[in-house]
Structure formats: structure tokens, C-alpha cells
Amino acid sequence: METVTAQFNLDVMRASAYKASSLLKAMGNADRLMLLCQLSQGEHCVSDLEQKVGIVQPTLSQQLGVLREEMLVATRRDGKQIYYRVASREALAVLQLLYAQFCGPKRAYGDADDLD
């Protein structure tokens, strides 16, 4: 019975590792990461994203397509405008951690370089 439990846990771990790897791969592109950071602050249309993030067409559309395909963002149409928002709790959690590590106020002990 113990072998079945160990195998089940390995299967669950493998599936979880695959999901985490897919998320990190999608977020591993600087343009997509910047888009997700902006969208973590709220819903934006394509023209707003182009202006705020500085990514121009067709790169913007390509990267938004990848994020849609990976189900990290969802869309809403209002007339001719398409609005994007983050649709993944896991992506938001990773973004919060990345913000704290790379964008937030300096920690009390200083930069990581000071730890050496």
C-alpha cells in the first residue's frame, strides 16, 4: 500500500511541477512579465498597455496571445476595445513575490549583494 501512495505523490508532484514550469515559462519573457505587472494593477485595453508598457504592435499582440493561450489573462470586449485582466491566481501570487524581491522598497538589511 505504501508503494501506491508514494507513486501517487510522485504523479501529483510531476503534474504540479509541469503546471509551475508552464507558468514560469510564460512569465519568463520580459515583455510578458511587464504586461502582467501592469495588468495586476487592473484591467487595461490594448492602447493603454501599448502606452504604459512601451511595447508596440505586433509584439504586444503576440505576447498577449501567448498570455491568453496560457490562460493567464482573460478578455472583455466593450465596443471596438478589448480589455485584458489577469485571470490566474497563481500568476498574481508570483507577481507579488517578484514585486517584493525586485521592485518594492529596499529591505532593512539592504541588497542581496550585502549578504555575501
N, C-alpha and C positions, 0 to 999 in steps of 0.2 A: 504494500500500500504506500509505503514511503517513497518508492521509486516513481509512482504515478504522480504524487504531489510534487516531487522535485521536477519532473518533466513538465507538469502544468505550469509551475512557476517560471521555468525557463521559457516556455512558449509565451506566457504573458509578458515576460521581460523582453523577449525578442520583438513582440508586437509593439510594446511601448517604446523600445529603442528605435524601431522603424519610424513611428509617428514623430518622436522627438527629432530624429535625424532629418525627416522631411521638413519639419518646421524650421530647424536651424538652416537647412539648405536654402529655403525660400527667403529667410531673413539674412542670409549671408551675402547678399548683394547690397552695396551701399545705397544705390538708388531706391531699392525696395524698402530698405530699412528706414531711409529718410521719409518715404511715403507713409509707412506705418507709424512712425513717430508723429507725423503731422496729423494723421487720421486718429491717433489715440487721443487727440485733443478735441475731437468732434468730427461730425460729418462735413465733407467738402465736395464741391463739384470739380470737374476736371480743370477748368480755367483757374480756379482758386489754387489748386495743387500746383499747376504749372508756375504760377506766380510765386507762391510761398516757398516751394521747394527748389525752384530753378531748374527743373527737368523739362525739356521741350519735347514736342512731338517729333518723331514717332516713339521715342524712348519711353515717354510717360505712358502711352497706351500699351506698349509691350510689357512694361513692368506691372501695370495694373492688371493686365491679362494674366500674368503669372500668379499674382496675389489672388485673383478671382478663382483661377484653376485650383489653387491650393486651399481654397475656401477660407482664406484669412481675411478677406474683405467681402462685403455684401454691397449691393447697389440698390438705388431707388431712383426712379425716373420722375421728374417734375417738368412737364412740357418737353422742351428740347434738351434740358440739362439732365445729366446723370450724376447722382450724388453717391459718394463712397463712404463707407464706415468700416471700422474693424469689426469682424464677426467672430473672432476667435479669442476665447478667454485665455487660452494658453499663450497666444501671441502677446496679449496685453500684459500677462504676468512676466514674460521675458522682457518686454519693453520697459516695464517698471524697474526690473533689475539692471538692465543696461543703462537706463537713465541714472539710477543711483550710482553706478560704477563710473560712468563716463561723462555725465552731463550735470549732475547735481552739485550742490555746494561741496567744497573740499571737506574731507573728513578731519576730525580733530587731530589725528596722528599724521596728517599730511599725505603726500603722494605715495603710491606703492613703491616708487623708487627709493623712498626713505627707509623701507623695511629691510633692505639688503645690508 
